[in-house]
Amino acid sequence: MLSRGVCCESEKWDLHTERSLSPRRGRKKAMSEKIERMELDLNSRDKELYNSQQQLTVKLSDKLEKTERKHKETEHVLLDLEERPRQTNVTIKEKEFLISNLLKSEKALVERVHELRSELEDTASDVTNLFTKIERKDKIEEGNRVIIRFSPS
């Protein structure tokens, strides 16, 4: 190219082009390297984001599963709680029925006791009257025996 300080036109052009292109090539290379770093950084961030999303998905899936189990447990408890008043009402009705029947039975027994007491009082009076009659009869018979003994025959 340069020989003894003399250069031809084409060599001048090549030298000028090479000098003017050198900073551009350097900038282009720097830009290219920067773009590659940015792409690598972007890929790295994409992987981090993907991993974070996967971890979040796993956490949320676990949380959803726990929540669904808790919901089912709560649902069972609610059903039990709803059933208890029904069972209590049935038990109350059964007890009210039994109490009603017991009260009817008690009333019937009290009436029968009054009837039996009245019959007992009547029977006791009849027995007392019979004993009185028997005593009177015994006295009469005794009197008749005395008369028969003392009577001259």
HUUR-V225601 format. One record per pair of residues at least 12 apart in sequence whose C-alpha atoms are under 7 Angstrom apart, sorted by the first residue. I is the first residue (numbers start at 0). J is the second residue. If there is no record, write none. Layout:
i: <I	I>
j: <J	J>
//
This chain:
none
//
